[in-house]
């Protein structure tokens, strides 16, 4: 495991929900609404995490089955506990999906593609799992520009500690942009590839609502904060706060952009 990957820690529970879960569900809802889907499909959710996208698929798309896969047993256990409808979860790596060739009507992935060691291999495996004419689709945060919370965070962190740039998702994950995503999908042999933005509002009641989730050590940003001495942590909080817009009531309204990509298996 590289030093950068050591910081890519996501754990289930309230800490994840406060940091990213409350926003990931909003993106999942927008993602499933982008294109019409017939009822009765067999869906594969790759890198399902706590099951946010699987839950939206079950609620909105009337599936025959949703199979969620994640390499984290802890995240899968959390997803199972919250599951309802025709949804099943298994511990499995994205590079070795537990389905036969062409077993699924659609394979999707939410906010996970960039964390795969080899994203192209993951897309190829998703394509293998889908029948001819089936859809392969995913969405990822636009870390470089559009996910404003994390963009402001890393700008503040690197202003105080230039070495933090090595952990900045905007720098580490160049796949999270329209051109690289389009190239990944066409490289997997998928047809009718399109990439489109999904933008949501991220509203925080006050600075504490925005900052406290970073203290729980979730993901690269939270893990970086957890490693800081208390004084440095406070300086980072104050520097970040200076960069944020405030409404008269103290609330902070930002936006978060994800890029969605989709293609059809020939």
C-alpha positions in Angstrom: 0.0 0.0 0.0 1.4 3.4 -1.0 1.5 6.4 1.4 -1.3 8.0 -0.6 -3.5 4.9 -0.4 -3.0 4.8 3.4 -5.2 7.9 3.5 -8.0 6.4 1.3 -9.9 5.1 4.3 -13.7 5.0 4.3 -15.6 3.4 7.2 -19.3 2.8 7.6 -21.6 4.5 10.1 -22.6 8.0 11.1 -19.2 9.5 10.4 -19.4 8.5 6.7 -23.0 9.7 6.6 -22.1 13.2 7.8 -19.1 13.6 5.7 -20.2 12.2 2.3 -23.3 10.0 2.6 -25.7 12.9 2.7 -24.4 14.2 -0.6 -23.8 10.9 -2.3 -27.5 10.0 -2.1 -28.5 13.2 -3.8 -26.1 12.5 -6.7 -27.4 8.9 -6.9 -30.9 10.2 -7.3 -29.9 12.6 -10.1 -27.8 9.8 -11.8 -30.7 7.3 -12.0 -32.9 10.0 -13.5 -30.6 10.8 -16.4 -31.9 8.1 -18.7 -35.1 6.1 -18.7 -34.8 2.5 -17.6 -37.4 -0.3 -18.2 -38.6 -2.2 -15.2 -37.3 -5.6 -14.3 -33.6 -5.1 -15.0 -30.8 -7.0 -13.3 -28.4 -4.3 -11.9 -24.8 -4.6 -10.7 -23.6 -1.9 -8.4 -19.8 -2.0 -8.3 -18.0 -0.4 -5.3 -21.4 -0.1 -3.6 -20.0 1.2 -0.3 -22.9 1.7 2.2 -25.4 1.0 -0.5 -26.7 4.5 -1.4 -26.9 3.9 -5.1 -28.3 0.4 -4.7 -31.1 1.8 -2.4 -32.0 4.4 -5.0 -32.1 1.8 -7.8 -34.4 -0.4 -5.7 -36.7 2.5 -4.9 -36.9 4.2 -8.3 -36.1 1.7 -11.0 -38.3 -1.4 -10.1 -35.4 -3.8 -10.6 -35.6 -7.6 -10.8 -32.4 -7.6 -8.7 -29.7 -5.2 -7.6 -26.4 -6.9 -6.7 -24.0 -4.6 -4.8 -20.3 -5.5 -4.6 -17.6 -3.9 -2.5 -14.2 -5.1 -1.2 -14.9 -3.8 2.3 -16.8 -6.3 4.5 -17.7 -3.5 6.9 -19.3 -1.4 4.2 -21.2 -4.4 2.8 -22.5 -5.3 6.3 -23.8 -1.8 6.6 -25.4 -1.9 3.2 -27.1 -5.3 4.1 -28.5 -3.9 7.3 -30.2 -1.0 5.4 -31.3 -3.0 2.4 -34.9 -3.5 1.3 -36.5 -4.9 -1.8 -34.8 -7.1 -4.3 -31.3 -6.1 -3.3 -28.3 -8.4 -2.3 -24.8 -7.5 -1.3 -21.5 -9.5 -1.5 -17.9 -8.8 -0.7 -16.1 -8.8 -4.0 -13.4 -6.8 -5.7 -14.2 -4.7 -8.8 -11.5 -6.6 -10.7 -13.1 -9.9 -10.2 -16.9 -9.5 -10.2 -18.9 -12.5 -9.0 -21.1 -12.9 -12.0 -20.8 -14.8 -15.3 -20.3 -13.1 -18.6 -23.4 -11.1 -19.7 -25.4 -11.9 -16.6 -26.6 -8.3 -15.9 -28.6 -5.8 -17.8 -26.7 -2.8 -16.4 -23.5 -2.3 -14.4 -23.1 1.0 -12.5 -20.6 2.5 -10.1 -21.1 5.5 -7.8 -18.1 7.6 -6.5 -15.8 4.6 -6.5 -14.1 4.3 -9.9 -11.2 6.6 -9.1 -10.3 4.5 -6.0 -9.7 1.3 -8.1 -6.0 0.5 -8.6 -6.7 0.2 -12.4 -9.9 2.0 -13.4 -9.6 0.6 -17.0 -9.6 -2.9 -15.7 -12.7 -2.2 -13.6 -14.6 -0.8 -16.5 -13.6 -3.8 -18.6 -14.9 -6.1 -15.9 -18.2 -4.2 -15.7 -18.5 -4.5 -19.5 -17.9 -8.2 -19.3 -20.7 -8.6 -16.8 -23.3 -6.9 -19.0 -25.2 -8.4 -21.8 -25.0 -7.0 -25.4 -27.1 -3.9 -25.5 -26.8 -3.4 -21.8 -25.6 -0.2 -20.1 -22.4 0.5 -18.3 -22.4 3.8 -16.3 -20.6 5.5 -13.4 -20.2 8.9 -11.7 -17.3 10.4 -9.9 -16.7 13.7 -8.0 -15.1 16.5 -10.0 -12.3 16.8 -7.5 -10.2 19.2 -9.5 -12.8 21.9 -9.8 -16.4 21.1 -9.1 -16.5 19.4 -5.7 -16.2 22.8 -3.9 -15.9 21.5 -0.4 -12.9 19.3 -1.1 -11.4 21.9 -3.5 -11.4 24.6 -0.8 -10.1 22.1 1.7 -7.1 21.1 -0.3 -6.3 24.6 -1.3 -6.3 25.6 2.3 -4.2 22.5 3.3 -1.5 23.1 0.7 -1.3 26.8 1.5 -0.2 25.7 5.0 1.6 22.5 4.1 2.8 22.2 0.5 3.3 18.4 1.0 -0.4 18.0 1.3 -0.6 18.4 -2.5 0.4 14.8 -2.8 -2.9 13.7 -1.2 -5.1 16.2 -3.1 -7.8 14.1 -5.0 -7.8 16.7 -7.7 -4.2 15.9 -8.5 -4.3 12.2 -7.7 -7.4 11.2 -9.7 -7.1 12.6 -13.2 -9.7 10.2 -14.4 -12.3 12.4 -12.8 -13.0 14.6 -15.8 -15.1 14.4 -18.9 -12.3 13.6 -21.4 -10.6 10.8 -19.4 -14.0 9.2 -18.6 -15.0 9.3 -22.2 -11.7 7.7 -23.2 -12.1 5.0 -20.5 -15.6 4.0 -21.8 -14.6 4.1 -25.5 -11.5 2.1 -24.7 -13.6 -0.6 -23.2 -15.4 -0.9 -26.5 -18.6 0.7 -25.4 -20.8 2.6 -27.9 -23.0 5.7 -27.6 -20.8 7.1 -24.9 -21.8 10.4 -23.3 -20.6 12.3 -20.3 -22.7 14.9 -18.4 -22.3 16.9 -15.2 -24.5 16.3 -12.1 -24.5 19.4 -9.8 -26.1 19.4 -6.3 -26.3 22.0 -3.5 -24.3 21.2 -0.4 -25.7 23.4 2.4 -24.1 23.4 5.9 -25.9 24.9 8.9 -22.7 26.5 10.1 -18.9 26.0 10.2 -19.1 23.2 12.8 -21.5 21.3 10.5 -19.0 21.6 7.7 -15.7 21.0 9.7 -16.6 18.4 12.2 -17.0 15.5 9.7 -13.3 16.0 8.7 -12.4 15.1 12.3 -13.7 11.6 11.9 -10.9 10.5 9.6 -13.0 9.6 6.6 -11.3 9.4 3.2 -8.1 11.2 2.2 -9.1 14.6 3.6 -10.3 13.3 6.9 -7.3 11.0 7.3 -5.0 14.0 6.6 -6.8 16.0 9.3 -6.6 13.1 11.8 -2.8 13.0 11.4 -2.3 16.7 12.2 -1.2 18.0 15.6 -4.1 19.9 17.3 -2.6 23.3 16.6 -2.1 22.6 12.9 -5.6 21.2 12.8 -7.0 24.5 14.2 -5.0 26.6 11.7 -6.3 24.5 8.8 -9.9 25.0 10.0 -9.4 28.7 10.3 -7.8 29.0 6.9 -10.5 27.0 5.3 -13.2 29.1 7.1 -11.7 32.3 5.6 -12.3 30.9 2.1 -15.9 30.0 2.5 -19.0 32.2 1.8 -21.3 32.8 4.7 -25.0 33.7 4.7 -26.3 36.1 7.4 -27.6 33.2 9.4 -24.2 31.6 9.5 -25.0 28.8 7.0 -22.6 27.9 4.2 -23.9 27.0 0.8 -21.6 25.3 -1.7 -22.1 23.1 -4.8 -20.7 19.7 -5.7 -20.3 18.5 -9.2 -19.9 15.0 -10.3 -19.3 13.7 -13.8 -21.5 10.9 -15.1 -20.5 8.6 -17.9 -22.5 6.0 -19.8 -22.2 3.7 -22.7 -23.8 0.7 -24.3 -22.2 -2.8 -24.8 -22.0 -3.7 -28.4 
